[in-house]
């Protein structure tokens, strides 16, 4: 058996600013869960921003209608 540690290089593109290196025997399930949790939190932030924009738009339209 060969005890050499093999690394896997992953191209992350512009969003990840280059490449990432992980060990060949790394727990990929844990890495996937971490990545999904990041996407989940970003999704929650996006939904919050969308709701705030919709509320603001509604209020602006409501008050604009009353002022005319």
C-alpha positions as CSV (number, residue, x, y, z in Angstrom):
1,X,0.0,0.0,0.0
2,X,1.1,3.5,-0.7
3,X,1.0,5.9,2.3
4,X,1.4,9.0,0.2
5,X,-1.2,11.6,1.0
6,X,-3.0,12.6,-2.1
7,X,-4.6,16.0,-2.4
8,X,-7.4,17.0,-4.6
9,X,-7.4,20.5,-6.1
10,X,-10.8,22.0,-6.8
11,X,-11.2,25.0,-9.1
12,X,-13.5,27.4,-7.3
13,X,-13.7,30.0,-10.0
14,X,-14.1,33.7,-9.5
15,X,-16.5,33.4,-6.6
16,X,-14.0,31.3,-4.6
17,X,-11.0,33.3,-5.7
18,X,-9.0,30.5,-7.2
19,X,-8.5,26.9,-6.1
20,X,-9.0,24.9,-2.9
21,X,-7.0,21.8,-1.9
22,X,-8.5,19.1,0.1
23,X,-7.1,15.7,1.2
24,X,-8.1,12.7,-0.8
25,X,-9.5,11.0,2.3
26,X,-11.4,14.0,3.5
27,X,-14.9,13.7,4.8
28,X,-16.7,15.0,1.7
29,X,-20.2,14.7,3.4
30,X,-19.1,17.2,6.0
31,X,-17.7,19.5,3.4
32,X,-21.0,19.3,1.5
33,X,-23.0,20.0,4.6
34,X,-20.9,23.1,5.3
35,X,-21.3,24.4,1.8
36,X,-25.0,23.8,1.9
37,X,-25.3,25.6,5.2
38,X,-23.6,28.6,3.7
39,X,-26.0,28.6,0.7
40,X,-28.9,28.2,3.1
41,X,-27.9,31.2,5.2
42,X,-27.4,33.3,2.1
43,X,-30.9,32.3,0.9
44,X,-32.4,33.4,4.2
45,X,-30.7,36.8,3.8
46,X,-31.9,37.1,0.3
47,X,-35.5,36.3,1.4
48,X,-35.3,38.9,4.2
49,X,-34.1,41.5,1.8
50,X,-36.8,40.7,-0.7
51,X,-39.5,41.0,1.9
52,X,-38.2,44.3,3.2
53,X,-38.1,45.6,-0.4
54,X,-41.7,44.5,-1.0
55,X,-42.9,46.2,2.2
56,X,-41.0,49.4,1.4
57,X,-42.4,49.4,-2.2
58,X,-45.9,48.9,-0.9
59,X,-45.6,51.7,1.7
60,X,-44.1,54.1,-0.9
61,X,-47.0,53.3,-3.3
62,X,-49.5,53.7,-0.6
63,X,-48.3,57.1,0.7
64,X,-47.8,58.3,-2.9
65,X,-51.4,57.5,-3.7
66,X,-52.6,59.4,-0.6
67,X,-50.6,62.5,-1.3
68,X,-51.9,63.0,-4.8
